[in-house]
């Protein structure tokens, strides 16, 4: 089941396929610290979408 990219407050959003600016914006708005590997579009995120976002946690996103 594919869910729309509606964002639930307090949860880590699904940023797969997004460009870096959009992904950073969404993740930082959840209080997450973002570590970026590569360039292009997001192919992997270290914290699964739908997981509770804990302010100050670091999420690593890989781009290609």
C-alpha angles and dihedrals in degrees: 000000000000114000122206115253091260109148123227113209112248095021129102108255124228104252097171112139094013126125118250097258095053093043094048091048094052095043096045090049086061090056094255124143109229126217114191127205120187130346138269121045129350113269099166139019122196096217114055119243111259093033115127109268110231113201111246095020115131120235119193117212122193120208132192 
